[in-house]
Amino acid sequence: MSPGFLALLASTPMVLTIFLMAGLMWSAKRAMPVTWATAALLSWGIWKVEVSRIAAATIEGTLGALNILIIVFGAILLLNTLKNSGAMAVISRGFYGISPDRRVQAVIIGWMFVSFIEGAAGFGSPAALAAPLLMGLGFPPLASAMIALIFNSTSVTFGAVGTPMIVGVQNAVDGLLPSGMEMSGFLFQVGICAAAVHVLVGSFLPLLAITIMTYLFGRNRSWREGLEAAPFLLLSGLAFTVPSFMIAWFFGPELPSVIGALLGMPVVIWAAKTGFLTPRTTWDFPDPDGKDWRIGWGSPVRWEDMAAPTRSMSLLKAWLPYLLIALILVVTRLPVFGLKELLRSWAISWQPILGHAGVSYTLEPLYIPGIMPFILVAILTVFLHKMDFKQARKAWSTTVLQLIPAAVALVFAVGMVRILVQSGVNHSGLDSMLLTLSAFTAQLVQGAWPFLSPFIGVLGSFISGSATVSNLLFGGFQYSVADNLGLSRTIVLGLQAVGAAVGNMIAVHNVVAASAVTGILGQEGKIIRSNILPALLYASGAGLLGLAAVYLLDLGLF
């Protein structure tokens, strides 16, 4: 078969996923079994992958879905616990002390809080925490999921203490660097390139996201209502990206996200409280009981539906579970405290699955954020907020019922991904389906590769749900293409890292997880369709900067 036809076949599962979910608006629970079956048939019939390896990859995906479900379960349990203790009602009212403007609230929670949690923990926890929190403040569930996913992007390049770089990029290019070049120095430069792109493109993300929010969920369906907040939104964007860039420049790829958010959050909150650069008018969603609230947005969480605190509860006490989560994540993730390796020392693993090398599963019970801190803090909250047994039991039972529908979609979504990845071991002599598609694309675009490079990163995250995995899958490929075309490997890998972060906006199982925690399973197609626009704009901006850096600027980068 010709390379072009093979590439077309390799792209079929991804294209079918987008068509079914964003085109036909199928739910993930309905679409993902179809795309899994398509990937399995192609890998068996065209790539000549053994049936037992396809089965092993599916088992690997099923068990991998369990890890995601644990995180989602913990996030939903925490929300339900806070709702039943009355803390969520206190938090909701407290936000009006900062600003009643939903545009401002979305930036504080979706942009700054998400970036901090991403820098400290990653692994799907930021959107899973932020989306329910936004919903608890009165945001439409659909808007909550979309906003949390859009904002869980820029900070993902450096992720949980630099994991996408240190684990993803490093392992992808290991053995490819010329002799005499240190890996640490190369990663340092790649991180600076990626951070620079985020300053020039990511700083506009709050403006883009909020403008989309006011258009899709506003009473007037107006872009202008988002643009009215432009000065504050641009300040908020720079409040994270500039310190993040400075940390990458001086200290490397481990701390840009967590420190950038810690430095930027007080600036944004101060501006919101003092009215500095904030819009003159206050923007809110339509009345949930009015004609402008659409059924597809989901059922709102109302203050009157939330349990009132059994006794007087201060704002600090209501926020204490979230503060504990942040503290535990920082202490257990930052290497300086020495707990990270200890927690990861106990793991449940199965390798190789069904005897196939490279097909494996690992669960680190003490390190996965769904258990510690999410479930742990949810249990502690019962005692901190003096809840009775009936309230606590209701939180657990409600959470289990909410989670069950997400399981089917996630099992088939992650199963499809693992088949695509594992298709490289076959009897056809072909590269994996992913590399087949990418190699043909590289052959087509040639010198325009810097523009396309971020989109390859997006593709990796779209199908895998992880920037780290995207970098692992395509980092070596991107390096080799840049080397063959005589382009800067540093810049191209930086663009890959940016694209891998942007892909989180539309990653299938991230979307399923966000839908699950907000109670809108079945609306995944709407989320992907809406989030494709900011993802494409972000990747295009990064690609144009890549072209300029390679062909117009003499940066002298390897």
Phi, psi and omega in degrees: 000150179289153178303325180294318180291321176298319179296322178297316178296318182297329182279348187305313181300320180290315180297319179296322178300311180295318182296313183291319186273314182270332180273303182270356178062034173290150173287158178297325180298331180268322186280321189294324174300325179293314182289327174298313180298321178297314179297319181295317180295318180294317181294326179280313187280324184257313183274352177058042176279139180298143180301321181293329177287323175298318178296319179296319178296323178293319176298318178302317178293321179298315179289325176297324177297328178301319178300318179294318181296327177296318178296313180298317179302313181299319181293316179294318180299318179298315179300311182296324177296315180292325177294317183285336179277347183093356183294324182295325176295321178294317180297316180301314179292326181296329181293334178289343174288334175274305178193136174278354183284122182296331179295320179290315179301318181298323181288317182297314182279309187287323184267304187281311181295317178298318181296321178295312181295322177298315181293332182270324189232310183064212175054039175084356185284328185299307181295324180295331177275315188287321183300312177295326179295317176298317179297322178294337178278353179110005176289146172302139180307318179296317178295321180300314181294315181298312183297315181299320181288319179298316183284340179276062184222295185307313183289347186287338179306321180256344169045214183286097179051044174080011185304314180302329178277304189291324178266312185291293184296316184301312181290331180290325184255005179301126181092352181263337181292146178295153180299139181096343178268126180278138179299319182299319179293321179295314179298323179302313182290321177300317179298320179295317179299314180296316180296324178295320177298318181295325177298316186278337180245311185296335179298338179269356184297317176303320179296315181295313183295316182290325177295319175297320180297314181292330179286315185280329189238007179273157178297325184262359183046058189241129171292325186300326181294334173283320181293335178301332181265013187306313181302315180293320182292322177291321175301317180296320178298312181291331181297336175261313189291323182292307176299326177298317178297317181296320178295319178297321182293318187264329189239347178104190192272006184277322193244003184304321184285310185291318180285322178302319179290319179297323179282326185277329185300314178300327179295314182293317180295318177300314180298320181293318183288325182271350182081014181290116179064008179282156181294153182287329180258156178261129182254140179218165176284162177297162176297126181302336180266358183268176184287341183277349177274119187268147183300321183294348180285344183095167181278127182287155171269120182257149178303320183290341178275345181278145176295136175281147178304138180295338176212172182304125181236125179285161178297322179297317181293324178294322181278348187306320177301318178293322178296321177296320178299313180299316181296314181297319180297316180296314183294324184271346183256324183287129184301334185299334182273347174072014182263341187302307182293326178298314181292330182273356184288336176259116181222145173258120186224157174223105180205134355279150179283127181054026176081008182264117180300139179086355177252111188210168178218140178220134173237125177253091190303325183275348184253333181295128187296340179298326179270306178231106027252352193302299183294320179302313181291325177300320177293316179298327181298327178305319181276322180297321183261008175053051179279151175271170186299322182297317179297315181295317180298321179298321179298316181292314182294319178298319181296316180299316180295324180290330188278329188306314182297332182288337186298316183299311182299317183291320180301313181285327179295309181289326176299319178298316180301314183293328176295316179300318181291316185281355181291352179289339176263104188209178178256010181264344184080007180272155169294169177302162181301322181293313181290329176299313179297314184292319182297319179294320179297317179298322179295326181287315191272334177050244187294346178275010185304320180305327178290321184280337187308314179298328181291330175295318175298319177299315180302315181300318180285327180301317184272333185258337182076016184213128175293324179298314180294320177301315179295322177295318183291317192244355182300312179295321177298314179298319179300314183294319178298313180299320180296315181292327181270358180073028180262164177293118178294326180296313181294316181297318178292327175297320178292322174301316181295324177292312180299322179299325178288317182297325181299341178300335181299327187237008180302129191303308185281344168292320178295318178298317180297316179295323177295323181293315184288341178258359176075029181236036177306136185107346181258015184300324179299319178297320181295313180297317181299319180286322184278347177298322182300304179297327179295315180293320179295318180297311180296322179294317177300318178296318180296319178295320175296323177298316177300316180296318182294324183280318190255339183252333182249136178263082184276344178065026181272141179302000000 
